[in-house]
């Protein structure tokens, strides 16, 4: 069998960029899911802090900001909390570090938590 000179070099030049692109896409997927997990945790914990009997808007937002900072997330915008008569809704939006092109730059997670009700012993 006769091999053409430079055939291996051509195959490597075509194959290496494809392999590196697949590797970068896999890493970007892992970074995206990690950032989504941080956003989910921050939204859930802040909604729980806001729904507590002694909670409110400020404890909810404070908990979201502290959780994002503790988990090394990058906020895209400030967390938003809405407190209605029945529940607390917290929205967290984080920036996804970019490793590979063509991926979403942000991830948004929303958490809903019912408000805790305090009923005194006499009213039970």
Phi, psi and omega in degrees: 000132182256130178258139176284142178292135178088000181295318180295319179298319179295318179296319179294317180297329178274327185277322184298314178299326178293316180295316179295323178296317177296321178296316179295323178294320178295318178294319179297322176298317178295319178295320179298313181293326176295316178295321177297323177294318177300315180296320179295316179296315181297318180294316182294315181292322180288326176294320178294321178293323179286332182276348180297160182302318180265015182274202181153195183295311183295314177299325179294311181293321179297317180296321179296313181296317180294320180294317178299317180293319181295326181265010176061039175274160178246112181291136173272322175212168179294144176298150179242137177232136177234125179247120177254189181289340184243337187208168174245132178239122181241132178243127179239132180234120183243154177271134179267123176300137186265124175249318181233150179288170175072025176242158179297141180271342181227160174225135182239134176229142181236136178237137177246135179219129178290145179292139175284142178248131176261122176242120182292162182299325182292324183280355182278000000 
